[in-house]
């Protein structure tokens, strides 16, 4: 049997290696258009490679996927983060878990993962063809023909497509009868024109709640202030789940933030009253009584038009309401997006309705399998997109 794997990235390599594990006598080839391979693995996690996440319960794990939640539940029962950890450990690659659940090689180097895949593929005699720009996929009764731009033909009995967010490949698949969900950016930071807040770049809050005014999307977690707007886990997760909504609105969307997600308006009012009674002679601006960065608290006091020398005893009801509005009900309109570091993720791809998730085989073209981000699946930041790649590649390589 001759098996072709389109794409020399994470999903492609893992699928090819697993194919040789399952079918040792098969001839397996990876076809990669560029001269390099595993480029996304190399830059992931700032060059450390966020391999996966230590969420080992499939029911919880699927909640980190804005698209693919329902479809991945079954696959995660067959191959999940704990299985990937074991697979790597058998090859003497140990992972460590950070406080937020992200898992990295203990070497803190993506080269450890890359070397593992390269050595394993070489050991299994996977053929790697680089600098091979493919010009098209042509199914036949006996398998598939791949043509390169020089007109050369390569024939395979089975084909696994693991090309990630590749618009040309999506065009070919659409031509063959697949529906492609329109690709739009996911996992991005938000821009705004709050120039006075931009001066607070680098400050972060622990537990804020950010929501869109349509009430449909809401996330909790840290928010990081930047010189162009806002980032941090809560913002990135919101961008992923609301990716299509942001796109449809041209990234100009009304947003609301409660900077202290654990507090309500009523509880904040109670805290202010306690402060007024206990410390009436303290200056409001210099008395950071809430779990906020001092400079951010001072910013809210200034924006509420409270004089810098005003004492708690002289705080009026109007001034108090303005201050609490900034803390508990902060509104602004986004003006655009910024790609999050180099870890660009796309929402969109092959329609999930057209894939059998027990086998990862196309329902449209028999013998054609999918793995990774070529599908309309994407996860939030934290190792979830790689886990999708490992799981779908593992199942696709069974060629069921």
Secondary structure, 3 states (H helix, E strand, C coil): CEEEEECCCHHHHHHHHHHHHHCCCCEEEEECCCCCCCHHHHHHHHHCCEEEECCCCHHHHHHHEEECHHHHHHHHHHCCHHHHHHHHHCCCCCEEECCCCEEEECCCCHHHHHHHHHHHHHHCCCEEECCCCEEEEEEECCEEEEEECCCCEEEECEEEECCCCCHHHHHHHHHCCCCEEEEEEECEEEECCCHHHHCCCCCEEEEEEEEECCCCCEEEEEEEECCCEEECHHHHHHHHHCHHHHHHCCCCCEEEEECCCCCCHHHHHHHHHHHHHHCCCCECCCCCCCCCCHHHHHHHHHHCCCCCCCEHHHCCHHHHHHHHHHHHCEEEECCEEEECCCCCEEEEEECHHHEECCCCEECCCCCEEECHHHECCEECCCCHHHHHHHHHHHHHCCCC
